[in-house]
Amino acid sequence: MARRLRIGIDTGGTFTDVVALDMDAPGDGGGLVTTKTPSTPADPAEGFAAGVGKVLGLLGAGPEDVASLSHGTTVATNRLLEDRIDDLGFITTEGFESVLEIARQSVPDGYGNSYFWVKPPRIVPVHRVRAVGGRLDHTGAELRPFDEESAVAAARWFRDAGILAIGVCFLHSYADPSHELAMRDVLAREHPDAVVSLSCEVLREYREYERSVTTLVDAAVKPAMNGYLARIAERVAARLLVMKSNGGVLSAEEVARQPITTVLSGPAAGALGAAFVVAHRGHGTGGHGSVVTLDGGGTSTDVAVVLDGEPTLTTEGTIGRHPVKIPMIDIVTVGAGGGSVAWRSPEGALKVGPRSAGADPGPLCYGRGGTEVTVTDAHAVLGRIPPHLLGGEVPLDVDAARTGVEALAERLGLPFERAAAGVLEISAWNQANAIRQITVKRGLDVRDYPLVAFGGSGPLLACRLLDVLGLPAAVIPENPGNLSAFGLLTVDVKNDCVRTRVVRDAELDPALLDGVYADLEGEAAGALEREGFAEDGRRFARSADLRYYGQAFEVRVPAPAGPPDETFRAEVVRRFHDAHEALYGYCYRDDPRHPVEWVNLRVSGIGPIARPRVTERPPGDGDASRARTGTRPVHFDAWEETAVYRREKLAPGDVVEGPAVIEEFGSTLPLHPGFTAKPDGYGNLVVTR
């Protein structure tokens, strides 16, 4: 009889993390097995298949035992970050050919930077933009009919030019998609080899520039993503679910139609895994389920905020230089991972990142031909990590790392310990600044939130971050290096639908709300039906974007269940006032001079998936010495013979006093002097000063 295995696979820049869950196994965790394999940047599908094969071997299972695979991928993200966008075409409304050139009248880092700022190239240059006649107004009423003659001319021009990826964005198509659908029919007839993205399917809301760029990003990554998914399908026959940026998963078939939804696939899985830890494993987080999450990998570190057990969402994200206006978990990424390169600036200052040594050749201590000092090398020479990774699978060449650090120290005029410690200090401040962006710049006091640190390199600087930011505690989940892969097994199928309806609250007809929400729920229900969810297994979450009349940006608030009547309308407006005051410190609750305006209505269709089981563990005898494996010299403030512990041998009630090093298969926690680590009842380490 075949077993029921669910496998989560998160592909990172250095390692591919794998977690397998046996749904039929008894006991805590439902038979959870974790492992890692090296990533294969040339073709991530190879690392994916290797990870599946490795975990099946550990379980003594075969491909027929796999019920589903959940995958967090960086294929779309890396393509955008590295600006690898092949020939791309753009079709828009006649008279609006310059929408990408005009863009937004804004300069990064404020207008003080305008003298030095150089406008980046457009995602589609002017000569690959074609216009088509026809015009709608903002209500969707047709002012001029769709001009098929100019549409045919545009399609043939792209065909003759050999441009295969095309984005279509017509003015006000969010109100009525008929002109864009007609354009797709023309392209299918005249240029059948083209991969086409329509704005009415990618992002059905107003703001022409953001909708255009988001549609073009979708078209740009579609060939690469579809090819990647096809290569996985050749290697693995099980049902494949792909992590989306919004905190849900979707089948590979659906993702192939909307690959833009995966641009934060990997980081989103980590934030969801941390949210699961917070919600299910209380561990001194103050009881309110709100934490800062820090996912430290080999290439970068991703930080997010979980409020009341749910990661915060945004629709104002950017990937590289491209604004991407889709629902996504609010994540700040900084180039401060284990592979981040330490270098000396022309002025003589020590810098760390954002460039990374990646998986190949990797840090000096990997012994694969690396030539530059990295954060991992600094940890290795100071004794803060063991002379191997993954329980001995990856031996480290500490002598090679020391030679590189000594050469860097000589150029800086410092002892090698000071140089290595300086690399780690700069990396810690880079991470701290990212945390400030996601908290202080969002109106949150960082000192109120414990830190959940995970990823292979996430726990390495946790103690220093507590000092720098004044955080109350750090929580290190069990198997932190695989938490993103674990997070893939904790999330539901989720699809987002949106519709723009700009109307002042005083003029809002509840019948309009009723009609639009009914349409959106029907659209979401269709997507869930294609995913195999019966009618009684579907759930719908409503929300709305509101603003004060005259504002340029909106605040998204959840909407209650029930009929969209007058009571519903008043409750959403009340929530908007509360959210605006929390974000900005003021609101106009009873001021008729500042009327409220509704902008976007949203529905998320959710198909629940069975989650891992979690049970509390019995306490130990309070003697942590059973987990002690010996000592080694470690440098914190000075060289000191330091106790080393095995994480899996610690039990609830044990106390480890720093200085110490706590090691496990996928990660290491250097516990600085003055810090204490205590396992809680669910296997998490809680670190306090």
C-alpha positions in Angstrom: 0.0 0.0 0.0 1.4 3.4 -1.0 2.3 5.9 1.7 1.0 9.4 1.7 4.0 11.7 1.6 3.9 15.5 1.3 7.3 17.0 0.4 8.3 20.7 0.7 11.3 21.8 -1.4 12.8 25.3 -1.1 15.5 26.1 -3.6 18.0 28.7 -2.3 21.1 30.2 -3.7 23.4 27.7 -2.0 21.4 24.8 -0.8 18.1 23.2 -1.7 16.1 22.4 1.5 13.8 19.4 1.7 11.2 18.4 4.3 9.0 15.3 3.9 5.9 14.7 6.0 4.4 11.2 6.2 0.7 11.9 6.7 0.0 8.3 8.0 2.8 8.2 10.5 1.8 8.4 14.2 3.3 10.7 16.8 4.7 14.2 16.8 5.2 15.9 13.5 3.5 13.2 11.5 6.8 11.5 10.5 8.9 14.6 9.6 12.2 14.1 7.8 14.5 16.9 6.8 17.6 17.1 4.6 19.6 19.4 2.2 21.3 19.1 -1.1 23.6 21.6 -3.0 21.6 23.9 -5.3 22.4 23.7 -9.0 22.2 27.3 -10.3 22.7 26.2 -14.0 19.5 24.2 -13.8 17.6 24.4 -10.5 15.4 21.4 -11.6 18.4 19.1 -11.1 18.8 20.1 -7.5 15.0 19.8 -7.1 15.1 16.2 -8.4 18.2 15.3 -6.3 16.4 16.6 -3.2 13.4 14.5 -3.8 15.5 11.4 -4.4 17.6 12.0 -1.3 14.6 12.4 1.1 12.8 9.4 -0.4 16.0 7.3 0.2 16.0 8.4 3.8 12.4 7.3 4.2 12.8 4.1 2.2 10.0 5.2 0.0 9.5 5.4 -3.8 8.0 8.0 -6.2 4.6 6.3 -6.0 4.4 7.2 -2.3 4.5 11.0 -3.0 1.0 12.5 -2.7 2.1 16.1 -3.4 5.2 18.3 -3.8 5.2 22.0 -2.6 7.9 24.1 -4.0 9.4 27.5 -3.2 11.4 28.7 -6.3 13.6 31.7 -7.1 13.5 31.2 -10.9 11.3 34.3 -11.5 13.0 36.3 -8.7 16.6 35.7 -10.0 15.6 36.5 -13.5 14.4 39.9 -12.5 17.1 40.6 -10.0 19.8 39.8 -12.6 17.8 41.7 -15.2 17.9 38.8 -17.6 14.9 39.9 -19.6 15.0 38.7 -23.2 13.3 40.5 -26.1 9.9 41.6 -24.9 7.1 43.5 -26.7 4.4 45.8 -25.4 1.0 46.6 -26.9 -1.0 49.4 -25.5 -3.7 51.9 -26.3 -3.1 54.4 -29.2 -1.8 57.6 -27.7 -0.3 56.0 -24.7 2.9 54.6 -26.2 5.0 56.5 -23.8 3.5 55.2 -20.6 6.7 53.3 -19.7 8.9 56.3 -20.5 6.9 58.7 -18.4 6.6 56.2 -15.5 6.3 58.0 -12.2 7.7 61.4 -11.4 9.8 60.1 -8.5 13.5 59.6 -7.7 14.8 56.8 -5.4 15.9 58.1 -2.0 14.2 61.4 -2.5 14.7 64.4 -4.7 18.0 65.2 -3.0 19.3 62.3 -5.2 18.0 63.7 -8.4 21.3 65.3 -9.5 23.1 61.9 -9.4 20.3 59.6 -10.3 20.4 58.1 -13.8 17.0 56.9 -15.2 17.3 53.1 -15.7 16.3 51.6 -19.1 12.7 50.8 -19.5 11.6 47.1 -19.3 10.6 47.5 -23.0 12.4 50.1 -25.2 10.3 52.5 -27.3 11.0 50.7 -30.6 9.3 47.5 -29.3 6.1 49.3 -28.3 3.1 49.1 -30.6 -0.3 50.9 -30.2 -3.8 49.7 -31.1 -6.8 51.9 -31.7 -9.9 51.7 -29.5 -10.8 53.4 -26.2 -12.7 52.8 -23.0 -13.5 55.2 -20.2 -12.9 54.5 -16.5 -16.4 52.9 -16.1 -15.7 50.5 -19.0 -18.0 52.3 -21.5 -16.6 52.1 -25.0 -15.7 55.5 -26.5 -14.1 54.1 -29.7 -14.4 50.4 -30.9 -11.4 48.0 -30.9 -9.5 48.6 -34.1 -8.7 45.1 -35.5 -6.7 46.5 -38.4 -4.1 48.1 -36.2 -4.2 45.0 -33.9 -3.3 42.8 -36.9 -0.5 45.1 -37.9 0.9 45.0 -34.4 0.8 41.2 -34.2 2.5 40.8 -37.5 5.2 43.3 -36.6 6.1 41.3 -33.5 5.9 38.0 -35.5 8.3 39.4 -38.2 10.7 40.7 -35.5 10.8 37.3 -33.8 9.6 38.7 -30.5 7.9 35.9 -28.6 7.0 37.4 -25.2 4.3 40.1 -25.4 2.5 42.1 -22.7 -0.9 43.8 -23.5 -2.2 46.6 -21.4 -5.1 48.8 -22.7 -6.4 51.9 -20.9 -9.1 51.1 -18.4 -9.2 47.4 -19.2 -9.7 46.8 -15.5 -13.2 48.0 -16.0 -13.9 46.0 -19.1 -11.4 43.4 -20.5 -13.1 42.9 -23.9 -10.5 44.9 -25.9 -7.6 42.9 -24.4 -9.4 39.6 -25.0 -9.9 40.6 -28.6 -6.2 41.5 -28.9 -5.3 38.0 -27.6 -7.5 36.4 -30.3 -5.7 38.4 -32.9 -2.3 37.4 -31.6 -3.3 33.7 -31.4 -4.3 33.9 -35.1 -1.4 36.1 -36.4 1.4 35.1 -34.1 0.6 31.7 -32.6 4.1 31.2 -31.2 3.9 34.2 -28.9 3.6 34.0 -25.1 1.0 36.6 -24.2 0.1 38.2 -20.8 -3.0 40.4 -20.5 -3.3 43.0 -17.8 -6.9 42.1 -17.2 -5.7 38.7 -16.1 -2.5 39.7 -14.3 -3.7 42.8 -12.4 -7.2 44.0 -12.8 -6.9 47.3 -11.1 -6.2 50.9 -12.1 -2.9 52.8 -12.3 -1.8 52.2 -15.9 2.0 52.4 -15.3 2.1 49.8 -12.5 -0.4 47.6 -14.3 1.7 47.8 -17.5 5.0 46.9 -15.8 3.5 44.1 -13.7 2.0 42.6 -16.9 5.3 42.9 -18.7 7.2 41.3 -15.8 4.7 38.4 -16.0 5.4 38.0 -19.8 9.1 38.3 -19.2 9.3 35.4 -16.7 6.7 33.2 -18.3 9.0 31.4 -20.7 11.6 30.7 -18.1 9.1 29.6 -15.4 7.1 27.4 -17.8 10.4 25.7 -19.0 11.5 25.1 -15.4 8.2 23.6 -14.4 8.3 21.4 -17.5 11.7 20.1 -16.6 10.5 19.3 -13.1 7.5 17.4 -14.5 9.9 15.3 -16.6 11.8 14.3 -13.4 9.0 14.0 -10.9 5.5 12.7 -11.6 3.7 13.8 -8.4 1.3 16.7 -8.2 3.3 19.9 -7.9 2.2 23.0 -5.9 4.2 26.2 -6.2 4.5 28.8 -3.4 3.1 32.2 -4.3 4.2 35.6 -3.0 0.8 36.1 -1.3 1.4 33.3 1.2 -0.5 30.5 -0.6 0.3 27.7 -3.0 -1.2 27.0 -6.4 -0.8 24.1 -8.8 1.9 24.2 -11.4 -0.7 24.4 -14.1 -2.2 27.5 -12.7 1.2 29.1 -11.9 2.2 28.6 -15.5 -0.6 31.0 -16.5 0.4 33.6 -13.9 4.1 33.2 -13.0 4.3 36.8 -11.7 2.7 35.5 -8.6 5.8 33.6 -7.7 8.3 36.5 -7.6 8.7 36.1 -3.8 8.0 32.4 -3.7 11.0 31.3 -1.5 11.0 34.1 1.1 7.3 33.9 1.5 7.6 30.2 2.5 10.0 31.2 5.3 7.7 33.8 6.7 4.8 31.4 6.7 6.9 28.7 8.4 7.8 31.3 11.1 4.1 32.3 11.4 3.2 28.6 12.0 5.9 28.4 14.7 4.4 31.5 16.4 0.8 30.3 16.1 1.3 26.7 17.2 4.3 26.7 19.5 4.1 29.5 22.1 7.5 30.2 23.2 7.7 33.4 25.1 6.6 35.7 22.3 4.5 37.7 24.7 1.3 35.7 23.9 0.3 37.9 21.0 1.8 35.9 18.1 3.7 39.0 16.7 7.4 38.6 15.8 10.0 39.8 13.4 11.3 36.9 11.1 14.8 36.7 9.8 15.6 34.1 7.1 19.4 34.0 6.6 20.6 32.1 3.6 23.8 31.8 1.6 23.1 34.7 -0.7 20.8 37.1 1.1 18.7 37.6 4.3 14.9 38.2 4.1 13.1 39.9 7.0 9.3 40.2 7.5 6.8 40.9 10.3 4.2 38.5 11.6 1.3 40.3 13.4 -1.1 38.2 15.4 0.0 35.0 13.7 -0.2 36.4 10.1 2.6 37.8 7.9 1.9 41.4 6.8 0.9 41.8 3.1 1.6 44.6 0.6 0.8 45.4 -3.0 3.5 48.0 -3.3 6.5 45.7 -3.8 9.4 45.9 -6.2 11.7 43.2 -7.6 15.0 44.7 -8.7 14.1 47.9 -10.5 10.6 46.8 -11.5 7.4 47.8 -9.5 5.3 44.6 -9.1 1.8 45.5 -7.8 0.5 42.1 -6.7 -0.4 40.9 -3.3 2.8 39.7 -1.6 4.1 39.2 1.9 5.9 42.4 3.0 9.5 41.3 2.9 12.7 43.3 2.9 15.7 41.6 1.3 19.3 42.5 2.0 22.5 41.0 0.5 23.8 39.8 3.9 24.0 36.0 3.7 26.6 33.4 4.6 28.2 33.8 1.1 28.3 37.6 1.2 31.7 38.8 0.1 33.9 41.0 2.3 35.8 43.6 0.3 37.9 46.8 0.8 36.5 50.0 -0.8 38.7 52.4 -2.7 38.6 54.6 0.4 40.0 51.7 2.5 36.8 50.9 4.4 35.7 47.3 5.0 32.4 46.4 3.2 30.3 43.2 3.2 28.0 42.3 0.4 25.7 42.6 -1.4 27.7 40.5 -3.9 27.8 36.8 -2.9 30.1 33.9 -3.6 26.9 31.8 -4.1 27.0 28.0 -4.2 29.7 27.8 -6.9 32.5 28.4 -6.1 31.2 29.5 -2.7 33.2 30.7 0.4 37.0 30.0 0.7 36.3 27.3 3.2 34.2 25.2 0.8 37.4 24.4 -1.1 35.8 24.8 -4.5 38.1 27.5 -5.9 36.6 30.5 -4.1 39.0 33.5 -3.9 37.2 36.0 -1.7 36.5 36.1 2.1 32.9 35.7 3.0 30.8 35.8 6.2 31.0 32.0 6.5 34.8 32.2 6.4 34.8 34.7 9.2 32.6 32.4 11.3 34.8 29.5 10.5 38.1 31.1 11.5 36.6 32.4 14.8 35.4 28.9 15.6 31.8 29.9 15.7 30.7 27.1 13.3 32.1 23.5 13.2 34.7 22.5 10.6 32.0 20.9 8.5 28.4 21.5 7.4 25.3 19.3 7.2 26.5 16.9 9.9 29.8 16.2 8.2 28.6 16.0 4.6 30.4 19.2 3.6 33.9 19.4 5.2 35.3 22.9 5.6 38.8 24.0 4.8 39.3 26.3 7.8 43.0 26.8 6.9 42.1 28.2 3.5 39.6 30.6 5.1 42.2 31.7 7.6 44.7 32.4 4.9 42.1 34.6 3.1 41.1 36.4 6.2 44.7 37.1 7.2 45.4 38.6 3.7 42.3 40.8 4.1 43.4 41.8 7.6 46.8 42.8 6.4 45.3 45.1 3.8 43.2 46.6 6.5 46.1 46.9 9.0 44.2 44.7 11.6 44.8 41.5 13.5 43.0 38.7 11.7 40.6 38.2 14.6 39.6 41.9 14.4 39.1 41.7 10.7 36.9 38.5 10.9 34.9 40.1 13.8 34.5 43.2 11.7 33.1 41.3 8.8 30.5 39.8 11.1 29.7 43.1 12.8 29.0 44.8 9.4 26.9 41.9 8.3 24.9 42.1 11.6 24.3 45.8 11.0 23.2 45.2 7.5 20.6 42.8 8.8 19.6 45.2 11.6 19.0 47.9 9.1 16.7 45.6 7.1 14.7 44.9 10.3 14.4 48.6 10.9 13.0 49.1 7.4 10.3 46.5 8.0 9.4 47.8 11.6 10.4 51.4 12.4 9.6 52.6 8.8 6.2 50.9 9.1 5.4 52.6 12.4 6.3 49.6 14.7 8.6 49.7 17.7 11.2 46.9 17.1 11.7 46.5 20.8 8.2 45.0 21.1 8.9 42.0 18.9 10.9 38.9 19.5 13.0 37.7 16.6 12.4 34.3 14.9 15.8 33.5 13.3 16.1 30.6 10.8 17.8 29.6 7.6 21.3 28.1 7.5 22.9 31.4 8.5 19.9 33.1 10.4 20.9 32.0 13.9 24.6 32.9 13.6 24.2 36.6 14.4 21.0 36.4 16.5 22.8 37.4 19.8 24.4 40.4 18.2 21.0 41.5 16.7 19.4 41.4 20.2 22.1 43.8 21.4 21.9 46.1 18.4 18.1 46.4 18.2 17.1 45.9 21.8 14.9 42.9 20.9 13.4 41.1 23.9 14.4 37.5 22.7 15.3 35.4 19.8 13.5 32.2 18.9 15.4 29.5 17.0 13.0 26.9 15.6 13.8 23.3 15.3 15.7 22.5 12.1 16.0 26.2 11.3 17.9 25.6 8.1 14.8 23.9 6.7 12.1 26.1 8.0 11.3 27.6 4.6 10.8 24.1 3.2 8.7 23.2 6.3 6.6 26.4 5.7 5.6 25.0 2.4 3.7 22.3 4.2 1.8 24.7 6.4 0.0 26.8 3.8 -3.2 26.6 1.9 -4.0 26.9 -1.8 -4.8 30.6 -2.3 -5.8 32.7 -5.3 -6.3 36.5 -5.2 -8.9 38.4 -7.3 -9.2 42.2 -7.4 -11.4 44.8 -9.1 -11.1 48.6 -9.1 -14.2 50.6 -8.2 -13.4 54.2 -7.3 -16.3 55.7 -5.4 -16.8 58.0 -2.4 -18.2 56.3 0.7 -21.1 58.7 0.9 -22.1 57.8 -2.7 -21.5 54.1 -2.4 -24.5 51.8 -3.2 -24.3 48.5 -1.3 -25.7 46.8 -4.4 -22.4 47.7 -6.1 -20.4 46.0 -3.3 -22.7 43.0 -3.5 -22.3 42.6 -7.3 -18.5 43.1 -7.4 -17.8 40.7 -4.4 -20.1 38.1 -6.0 -18.2 38.3 -9.2 -14.9 38.1 -7.4 -16.0 35.1 -5.3 -17.2 33.4 -8.5 -13.8 33.9 -10.1 -12.0 32.6 -7.0 -14.4 29.6 -6.8 -13.6 28.7 -10.4 -9.9 28.7 -9.6 -10.4 26.5 -6.5 -12.6 24.1 -8.5 -9.8 23.7 -11.0 -7.5 22.8 -8.0 -9.9 20.0 -7.0 -11.6 21.6 -4.0 -15.3 20.7 -3.5 -17.7 23.5 -2.8 -17.8 22.7 0.9 -14.0 22.8 1.1 -13.6 26.4 -0.1 -13.2 29.6 2.0 -13.3 33.2 0.8 -11.6 36.2 2.5 -12.7 39.7 1.5 -10.7 42.9 1.8 -10.8 46.4 0.5 -8.4 49.3 -0.3 -9.6 52.6 1.0 -8.2 56.1 1.3 -9.2 59.7 2.2 -10.3 61.7 -0.8 -7.2 63.3 -2.4 -4.7 60.8 -1.1 -2.5 59.0 -3.7 -2.3 55.6 -1.9 -4.6 53.3 -0.2 -4.8 51.3 3.0 -5.9 47.7 2.7 -8.2 46.4 5.5 -10.0 43.0 5.9 -13.7 43.0 5.3 -16.2 41.0 7.4 -18.3 38.1 6.3 -21.9 38.4 5.6 -24.0 40.4 3.1 -22.3 43.6 1.9 -25.0 45.8 3.3 -24.9 49.2 5.2 -23.6 47.5 8.3 -20.8 45.9 6.3 -19.9 49.2 4.7 -19.7 51.0 8.1 -17.6 48.3 9.6 -15.0 48.4 6.7 -14.8 52.2 7.0 -14.3 51.9 10.8 -11.5 49.4 10.2 -9.9 51.8 7.7 -9.9 54.7 10.2 -8.3 52.4 12.8 -5.7 51.1 10.4 -4.8 54.6 9.1 -4.3 55.8 12.7 -2.1 52.8 13.5 0.0 53.4 10.4 0.3 57.2 10.3 -0.7 58.3 13.8 -3.9 60.2 12.8 -7.2 59.7 11.1 -10.3 61.7 10.1 -12.9 59.6 11.7 -15.5 62.3 12.3 -14.3 65.0 9.9 -16.6 65.6 6.9 -13.9 67.6 5.2 -12.0 64.4 4.5 -14.4 61.9 3.0 -13.4 58.2 2.6 -13.0 56.8 -0.9 -13.3 53.1 -1.8 -10.7 52.1 -4.5 -10.2 48.3 -4.8 -12.3 45.3 -3.7 -10.5 42.0 -3.2 -11.3 38.4 -2.6 -8.9 35.6 -1.7 -10.1 32.1 -2.5 -8.6 29.6 0.0 -8.5 25.8 -0.2 -7.4 24.4 3.1 -4.6 21.7 3.2 -3.8 19.4 6.1 -1.0 20.8 8.2 1.7 19.0 10.3 0.7 17.9 13.7 2.4 19.5 16.7 2.5 18.1 20.2 4.3 19.3 23.4 7.3 17.4 24.6 7.9 16.2 28.1 10.4 18.2 30.2 13.9 16.9 30.7 15.8 16.7 34.0 17.3 20.2 33.6 20.8 18.9 33.1 22.1 20.3 29.8 25.5 18.4 30.2 24.0 15.4 28.4 24.0 17.4 25.2 27.6 18.6 25.6 30.0 17.0 23.1 33.3 18.7 24.1 35.0 22.1 23.8 36.9 24.0 21.1 38.6 27.5 21.0 36.0 30.1 20.0 36.6 33.9 19.6 33.8 36.2 20.9 35.6 39.1 22.7 38.7 36.9 23.1 39.8 33.3 22.4 38.2 31.1 25.0 37.8 27.3 25.3 34.0 27.0 24.7 31.5 24.3 25.4 29.8 22.7 22.3 26.3 21.2 22.5 24.2 19.0 20.2 20.8 20.7 19.7 18.8 17.5 19.4 20.0 16.2 22.8 18.7 19.3 24.7 15.3 18.9 26.4 12.7 21.4 27.7 13.9 22.8 31.0 17.6 22.7 30.1 19.6 25.9 30.4 22.7 26.7 28.3 24.8 29.6 29.4 27.0 31.5 27.0 29.7 31.4 25.8 28.7 28.2 24.1 28.1 26.8 20.6 24.9 24.8 19.9 25.2 22.7 16.7 22.7 20.8 14.6 22.5 19.3 11.1 21.5 22.5 9.1 22.6 25.4 11.3 24.6 26.6 14.3 23.9 29.0 17.2 26.9 30.8 18.6 25.7 31.8 22.1 27.7 34.9 23.1 28.8 35.6 26.7 26.0 36.9 28.8 23.3 35.1 26.8 21.1 32.1 27.8 19.4 29.6 25.6 16.5 27.5 26.8 14.5 24.8 24.8 10.8 25.3 25.1 8.2 22.5 25.1 8.1 22.4 21.3 11.8 22.1 20.6 12.5 25.8 19.9 15.5 27.5 21.5 14.6 30.8 23.2 17.6 33.1 23.5 17.7 36.0 26.0 20.3 38.3 27.4 
